[in-house]
């Protein structure tokens, strides 16, 4: 996959961020390790007990139906987007992480727009799980049109629930 460019613009219309997405396998081992270390130090992964090592292995080993996309902002790896397709008549956001320095800058919104654009002609749903304790992420997804479908008790870690959310991006076809 070639790098895709998703420029964001400030209120004056000037390019503020150069956002690219590319296959994680194109990034160097050091970049993967640094990103894994950053993710492991942030919630929800920290609270759920994910180690830098387990995240690094996950990032370096894509599956045929679950790609790993590096989110590159102004030439630096700033996050990861892992998409599983097909999944329940849709695409599943298996992992979505942005380092704190780019959170709140519109990068997450651009990634969701990218997913919708890529999958709108292929499927009707975007799915994700979000930790019940992660109110900030839940609010972000709700503001983007995701609805809570259900709660999965003790899914990843005993005592921590996950919320299944869905956004419908096209109507049911007769």
Buried (B, 14 or more C-beta within 10 A) or exposed (E): EEEEEBEBEEEEEEEBBEBBBBBBBEBEEEBBBBBBBBBBEBEBBEEBEBEBEEBBEBBBEBEEEBBBBBBBBEEEBBBBBBBBBEBEEBBBBBBBBBBEEBBEBBBBEBBBEBBBEBBEEEBBBBBBBBBBBBEEBBEBBBEBBBEEEEEEEEBBBEEBBBBBBBBEBEEEEE
